[in-house]
C-alpha cells in the first residue's frame, strides 16, 4: 500500500471513529425524543456517562438528596447511590456500578446503562445515537401514545402533548393513586373564572391520555375552588376536585398531588418531551 495513501486512510478512519463516538456521546433519545441538557454526556472507561438528573427525570424517576446519598424513586422502585462509590442499592439490595458516579461542572455523572436498566428500560446504540425505550403505559389493555394537556387563561388557551412513556405513566398513576373520597359533582363548575356564586369551581386543566390514533383512553379534569368559603362550609366545598370524565365520577384531590403533576409537566418541557399543539393566549 502506498504510504501516503495509508496515512490518508488512517486519518479518515480516525475522524469517522471519533465522530461516531462523539455523536453517540451527545445524542440520547428516550422514547424517540432527544433529551435536552445544558451539559453533554461523555465517555469514561468505555461507558457512556450522563447527567444524573436529566436522564433520571426522563425515565420518570424523582431525584432527592439524603445523608450525602442520591435517591432515585419511581413507583415501587428506589435506587440509592453516592459520588465515588462503586456500589448502589436497588430496593435495599446492593449492586455493583462499573464506573463510579462523579461530579463535573456542578453535575453528577452516572453510567447511562446502569440507570436505564435499573428502571427496566432497554438501551441500544444505533445510528450514531443512544436510544432508550421505556415501558409504555397501557390503559384497559391499550397503549398510550401521548398525554394531551389543555389549560385556559383569561384570553385564550394552550394545548400541548407529552410523548414520553415515563412521564405519562407517572402522571396517570398520580391521578389514580391520589383519588380521595368520591363526592357529588359541584353545582357550578366551568372553564370560566367567575366568583359570583358561592362554591363555584374553576377548571384548571384537562388531561387526556390518547392512544396511537389520537382516541381518548382516559381523561381527568382538575378543578379548584374559586373563592374561600366560611369554615363551617369547608367540608361541603373542598379546595381541589378531579373529575374522572371517562367514568363520570368526582373525587377529592390533594394539593401535593396537584403540585407533583405541575412539576412533572414543567420538567417534561425542560427536558424536551413537551410539544405545543396550539397557543391562542393573547
C-alpha positions as a printed Julia matrix, in Angstrom:
282×3 Matrix{Float64}:
   0.0    0.0    0.0
   1.28   3.47  -0.87
   2.49   5.11   2.36
   0.81   8.46   1.65
  -2.48   6.69   0.87
  -2.16   4.73   4.13
  -1.86   7.88   6.23
  -4.81   9.5    4.45
  -6.88   6.35   5.02
  -5.87   6.27   8.71
  -6.78   9.93   9.19
 -10.21   9.39   7.62
 -10.8    6.29   9.74
  -9.89   8.09  12.95
 -12.1   11.04  12.03
 -15.08   8.78  11.38
 -14.45   6.82  14.58
 -14.14   9.93  16.7
 -17.22  11.46  15.06
 -19.21   8.31  15.77
 -18.09   8.3   19.38
 -18.84  12.0   19.75
 -22.31  11.58  18.26
 -23.08   8.6   20.46
 -21.98  10.59  23.48
 -24.12  13.6   22.68
 -27.35  12.2   21.26
 -29.54  10.39  23.75
 -33.08   9.6   22.71
 -35.69   8.42  25.2
 -38.83   7.07  23.52
 -37.71   8.79  20.33
 -37.26  12.2   21.97
 -33.78  13.72  22.08
 -33.16  14.75  25.67
 -32.24  18.37  26.38
 -29.43  19.23  28.76
 -27.07  22.14  29.36
 -24.17  19.71  29.8
 -23.02  16.97  27.46
 -22.68  13.24  28.11
 -19.15  11.88  27.94
 -17.2    8.64  27.79
 -15.25   7.15  30.72
 -13.74   3.66  30.78
 -15.73   2.87  27.61
 -19.0    3.74  29.34
 -21.45   6.49  28.42
 -21.69   8.81  31.41
 -24.72  11.1   31.57
 -26.01  13.89  33.84
 -27.96  12.16  36.6
 -30.96  14.46  36.97
 -31.83  14.79  33.28
 -31.69  11.09  32.5
 -33.47  10.07  35.73
 -36.3   12.55  35.19
 -36.62  11.43  31.56
 -37.2    7.9   32.86
 -39.9    9.15  35.24
 -37.85   8.99  38.44
 -37.68  11.69  41.11
 -34.26  12.82  42.37
 -33.61  13.68  46.02
 -30.62  14.05  48.36
 -30.47  12.38  51.79
 -27.39  11.99  54.01
 -24.94  12.5   51.13
 -26.78   9.92  49.02
 -28.85  10.43  45.9
 -32.22   8.69  45.98
 -33.98   7.92  42.7
 -37.59   6.82  43.1
 -40.28   5.7   40.71
 -43.41   3.8   41.79
 -42.16   0.88  43.91
 -38.54   1.19  42.7
 -35.91   3.03  44.75
 -32.23   3.34  43.84
 -29.61   4.84  46.17
 -26.12   5.83  45.08
 -23.31   8.17  46.12
 -20.44  10.01  44.47
 -17.25   7.93  44.12
 -18.96   4.83  45.48
 -18.75   1.63  43.41
 -21.92   0.11  44.85
 -25.55   1.2   44.8
 -28.76  -0.07  46.36
 -31.8   -1.12  44.41
 -34.76  -1.68  46.73
 -32.32  -2.43  49.53
 -30.18  -4.87  47.54
 -26.56  -3.9   46.85
 -25.36  -3.92  43.25
 -22.04  -3.01  41.63
 -21.54   0.02  39.38
 -18.84  -0.47  36.76
 -17.93   3.25  36.78
 -18.27   5.27  39.98
 -20.54   8.35  39.84
 -18.55  11.59  39.82
 -19.12  15.34  39.69
 -18.13  17.71  36.9
 -19.31  21.25  36.2
 -21.62  21.01  39.23
 -23.35  17.97  37.76
 -23.37  14.33  38.88
 -22.48  11.89  36.1
 -23.62   8.25  36.19
 -23.34   5.28  33.79
 -26.24   5.52  31.36
 -26.87   1.79  31.04
 -26.89   1.28  34.82
 -29.58   3.92  35.41
 -31.71   2.88  32.45
 -31.66  -0.84  33.24
 -32.25  -0.18  36.96
 -35.66   1.19  35.95
 -36.44  -1.59  33.49
 -35.55   0.23  30.27
 -33.81  -1.09  27.16
 -30.65   0.63  25.9
 -29.42   0.42  22.31
 -26.61   2.04  20.35
 -27.53   2.65  16.71
 -27.38   5.31  14.02
 -24.69   7.17  15.97
 -27.06   7.71  18.92
 -28.03   6.09  22.19
 -31.69   5.14  22.32
 -33.61   4.21  25.45
 -37.02   2.59  25.28
 -39.11   2.86  28.43
 -42.05   0.7   29.37
 -45.24   2.03  27.73
 -48.38   2.83  29.68
 -51.46   0.71  28.97
 -55.0    1.71  29.93
 -57.57  -1.06  29.66
 -55.11  -3.04  27.53
 -54.5   -0.25  25.02
 -51.13   1.51  24.74
 -51.0    5.23  25.48
 -49.23   7.3   22.84
 -49.4   10.75  24.4
 -50.8   12.82  27.23
 -52.63  15.89  25.96
 -52.78  18.76  28.44
 -55.08  21.75  27.98
 -55.47  24.85  30.09
 -57.17  28.21  29.61
 -56.38  31.75  30.65
 -58.44  34.95  30.61
 -57.71  35.38  26.9
 -57.05  32.14  25.04
 -55.64  28.77  25.95
 -52.87  26.24  25.35
 -52.97  22.64  24.14
 -49.76  20.62  24.47
 -48.68  16.99  24.45
 -46.17  14.85  26.32
 -44.83  11.89  24.34
 -42.56  10.29  26.93
 -43.85   6.98  28.32
 -42.3    7.56  31.75
 -43.89  10.97  32.25
 -47.29   9.73  31.09
 -47.18   6.7   33.38
 -46.12   8.74  36.4
 -48.82  11.39  35.9
 -51.51   8.77  35.3
 -50.53   6.95  38.48
 -50.68  10.18  40.47
 -54.28  10.66  39.38
 -55.26   7.06  40.13
 -53.45   6.72  43.45
 -54.45  10.1   44.86
 -58.17   9.89  44.29
 -59.75  10.75  47.58
 -63.29  10.24  48.72
 -65.9   10.02  45.99
 -68.18  13.09  46.01
 -71.08  14.58  44.14
 -70.44  16.94  41.24
 -70.38  20.6   42.34
 -73.35  22.78  41.41
 -71.2   25.27  39.49
 -68.06  24.48  37.52
 -66.59  25.62  34.2
 -63.55  27.0   32.37
 -64.78  30.49  33.23
 -63.27  32.19  36.25
 -66.35  33.67  37.92
 -66.83  34.49  41.6
 -70.48  35.45  41.72
 -71.67  32.12  43.11
 -70.65  30.57  46.42
 -68.84  27.28  45.88
 -68.03  27.78  42.2
 -65.16  25.74  40.76
 -62.7   26.73  38.05
 -61.31  24.11  35.66
 -57.53  24.43  35.99
 -56.61  21.86  33.35
 -57.75  18.91  31.29
 -55.61  15.77  30.88
 -56.41  13.36  28.02
 -54.5   10.1   27.66
 -54.54   9.27  23.94
 -53.93   6.05  22.0
 -51.9    5.65  18.8
 -54.74   7.08  16.7
 -55.43  10.02  18.99
 -58.5    8.46  20.58
 -59.05   9.23  24.25
 -58.45   6.33  26.66
 -58.92   8.3   29.88
 -59.49  11.9   30.9
 -59.11  13.77  34.18
 -60.26  17.35  34.71
 -58.82  19.24  37.67
 -60.87  21.9   39.46
 -60.14  24.36  42.24
 -62.48  26.34  44.43
 -62.61  29.91  43.13
 -63.0   31.77  46.42
 -62.74  30.79  50.1
 -65.89  29.74  51.92
 -66.77  30.04  55.62
 -65.03  27.45  57.78
 -68.32  25.76  58.61
 -68.77  25.03  54.88
 -65.21  23.81  54.19
 -66.2   20.15  54.13
 -69.01  20.9   51.73
 -66.71  22.84  49.39
 -63.22  21.21  49.29
 -60.42  23.18  47.67
 -59.49  20.7   44.89
 -61.57  18.18  42.95
 -60.91  15.92  40.0
 -63.47  14.69  37.53
 -62.76  11.25  36.08
 -64.57  12.06  32.85
 -64.34   8.55  31.38
 -66.33   7.22  34.34
 -68.17  10.5   35.08
 -67.09  10.33  38.72
 -65.89  13.11  41.04
 -63.26  12.75  43.76
 -61.41  14.78  46.34
 -57.83  15.54  45.37
 -54.9   16.92  47.35
 -52.63  19.88  46.73
 -49.44  17.82  46.98
 -50.53  15.61  44.09
 -51.54  18.67  42.07
 -48.13  20.26  42.58
 -46.4   16.99  41.63
 -48.27  16.89  38.32
 -47.43  20.54  37.59
 -43.77  19.86  38.38
 -43.71  16.88  36.03
 -45.25  18.98  33.26
 -42.58  21.65  33.75
 -39.8   19.06  33.82
 -41.09  17.38  30.66
 -40.96  20.72  28.89
 -37.45  21.47  30.16
 -36.15  18.08  29.04
 -37.68  18.24  25.55
 -40.7   15.93  25.93
 -43.45  18.53  25.56
 -44.81  19.81  22.25
 -47.2   22.77  21.99
 -50.1   21.92  19.66
 -51.82  25.28  19.82
 -51.47  28.52  21.75
 -54.19  31.18  21.49
 -53.2   33.16  24.58
 -53.29  36.87  23.81
